[in-house]
């Protein structure tokens, strides 16, 4: 069997790829700064090549382009890369179709290898081995993800009541979660952190990132998750009814009549940073 079959092939439909660009959130500048500070501390500047693995529709790739001479986003999905290419106006961004476990880069060529909300779908041990190969000595590996249990807030509205609706939404989707991810993807990242033999590494949990968006975008974000997409494939009527019901309940709690109403969404990130040693 060809080795790339190990990578979980998801999010590849054109509609889903487009929804990724429209709804998926990208790390804040503050979170990206944590990665860059770690890299600068251990390797110094200038930052030459960053590789964004499992880049999807390219939101994270775009963020990195401000800080590196060259950024390459890789993904197995042609549909995702097509969307990414439509958005890539910066001349220092390129995209390559490739599996995470077989990166098209020379040994010791990248300052930074990162995966933003993608590592959990990879063949994780093989990807970590490949990232080690590609990284320059004292280059950094950065793996980021956020949990589904996002919290909403809205002025003059009971936050607990609002988030009880969200919790029920997430609980309904839990049975449709891929077995590959286990009960919680955070455990997969903790295991990876423990398995990386580098002496200089950091684990960060419960990093809250807030942003404002229309309620409809929050719904679109949850609908882009693999568990909702699995329900949508199995029972489109049930999935659409669930979304409509949740949206109506949230609007009722907020006492508003439009899903265009802006809400504040708090997203809980966790991430690991690791510096490849000079002597390997």
N, C-alpha and C positions, 0 to 999 in steps of 0.2 A: 504494500500500500504506500502511495506517495506520502511523504511526511507532512505536507501541508494539510492533509485531511484531519490532522489533530486539532487544528484551529477551529473554533466554533464559528460557523458561517451564519451570521445574523445581520439584520439591519441593511439588507442588500437591495430591497425593492426600491424603485425610483421614488415612489410616494413616501416611503419611510425615510429615505435619504433626504428628501426635501423637508420633511417634518423635523429631521435632526437639525438642519441649519436654522429652521424657523424657531424652534422651541428649545432645543438643548442649550443649557447654560454653559458658559466657559468659566474657568477660574478667574477670580478678580485679579486686578493688577497687584494687590497686596499679597495674594497667594503666589503669584508668579515671582514676585520680589523675593519670597523666601527661597525659592529654587535658585534664583540668580545669586543671592547673597551666599548661599552654601557653595555654589560653584566658584564664585570669586574667592571665597575664603580658602578653598583647597587648591584651586588651579590658577586663579588670577585671570586677568584680561590680556588680550582681547578675546571675546567669545567668537569663535569661528563657525563651527558647524553644530547645529542642533538637529536631532532626528526625533520626530514626533510619530510614534508607532501606534497603529490603530487610530489614525487621525480623524476618521469619519469625514464629516463635512468641513473640517478644517478650522474650527473656531480657535482651538489651542495653538495650531500652527501659526495662525495670524498673529496671535499675542506674542509668540516667540520671535516673530520676524522683526520686531522693533529692537531686539537686543543682540541678534546674531548676524554675522556677515552672510550666512546662508542657512536656510531652514528647509529640511526635506520632510514632508509628510508621507507616511506609507500606510496603505490599507489593502485588505484583500478584496474590497468591494469596488468594482468599476462604477457603480451608481453613486456611491458616496464620493469617490474621487471626481466624478463629473460635476457634482454640486460644488465640491471644494474648488475646482478649477474655475468655475463661474465666478467665485467670490474672490479669487486670489489676484489682486491688483499689484501687489508688491513684487518688484523684480527679483528679490532674493528668495522667493518661495518657489519650490518645485514639488511635484508629487510623483510618487512611484507606486505602482501596484506590486505588493509583495506580502508574503506571510510574515508574521511577527518573528517567527522562528528561523527565517532565512532572509536576513536583511541584506540588501544589495550595496554594502559598504565595505571598504577595505578594513583590515585589522587596525586598531588604534587610530581611528580617523575622526571620531566625534567627541566634541567637548561635553555634550549633553545627550543622553538618550532618555526620552520620557514617554509615558503612556498615560493619557488622561481619560479616566473612566473606560479603560479598554483591557487592562492587564488581566482581569478576571476571566476574560474569554480566551486567553492564550493557552498554549501548552506551557505552563508557567516555568518549570525547570529548564526547558529548552530555550525559552525566551531569555531567561536570566543568563544562561550560558552565552547566548548570542550577543546580548547587550554587553557582557564582559569583553567579548572579542572586539566589538566595534568601538568601545570607549577608549579614548586616550588615557594613558596613565594620569591619575588625578582628575580625570573626567568624572562627571556625576550621572548617576541614575536617579530619576525622579518618577515615582509612581503615585498617581493621585486618583481618588475616587470620592464620590459622595453617596450618602445613604438615601433611600427612598423616603424616609420619614421627615419630609420637609414640613415646616410649620408656617402657617399663615397668620398675619395680623392685619387688622383694619381699624381705623379710628372709631372710638366709641362703640366698640363691639367686643363681646366677651371672647377672649382668645381661646379659653378652654373649650367653649361650645363650638367654636369654629374648627378647632383642631381635632375635636372628637369626630366630626364628619370626615376629616382627612384620614384619621386613623382607621376608621371603618372602611374607607376607600382602599387604603393600603392592605388591610387585612383580607378584603375580598380578593385582591390580586395575588396574595401570598401563595395560594395553591397552584398558581400558574407559573410560578418562578421556576427557572431551569434547575434541574437537579445538579448540574455542573457547578452552580454557585453555592450550593449548600444553604444552610439557614441564613447566613449573613456573609456577604462578600468581604466584610472587614476581617474575618478570620483568615481568609486566603491571603490578604496583604500582611497580616501579622506573621503568618507562616513564612511568607517570602522574606520578610524582614529578618526573621530568626535564621533563615537558611543562607543569607548573604554573608560571606566570610570576611567582608571588609571591616577593618577596625574603626574607620570613621563613617558612622551612619547614624541617622536620626529617625525616630518614629513620632508622628504628630497625630493626635486624635482630637475629635470634637472642635475643629476649627469652623466656627460659624461664619457664614458669608451671607449677607442679606442684599436683596435687590427688589426693586419695584417692577411690577409687570401687570398687564391686564389679567383678570381672573381667567379669561379664555386661554391665555398663554400658559398659566399654571396647569390648566386642564390638558393642554397640548403637550406639555412637558411630561406629565405622568403617563399620558397616552403613548408617548414615544418609548417608554420602558419596555423591556423584553416581556415582562409578565403580562402587561396589558395587551401587547401585540399577540401573545400566545392565546389569550382569551378571545381576541378579535378574530384570529384564525379559526378557533374552535367554534365560536358562537357569536357571529357579528351582531345579531340582534341583542343578545345579553350585554355585550360590551358597550354598544351604543346607548342602551337603556341605562346602564350603570353610570356612564359619563353624564348623561342628561340629568339623572336623579341627583348625583353628587353636586353638579353645578347649580341646580335649582335649590338644593338644601343650603349650599354655601351662600347663595344670593339672599335667601330667606333670613339666615342668621345675620348677614350684613345689612339687611333691610335696603337692598338695592334691586333694581329691575334689569340691569344690563351687565352682561359678562365682560363688557369692555371696562368696567370699573377697576381701577388700579388697586392692587393689594401688595403688601410686603411679604416676600417669600424668604424664609431663612433656611439655608441649605447647610447641612452638616458634612464637612469634608474630613477626610483622613488622608494622610500621605506619608510616604517614606522617602528619604534622601540617603544616598550611599555614594561614597567616593572610592573609585577604583584605586588601589594602592600604586605607588610608584614602582615598587618591585613586585612583579607578578610571576 
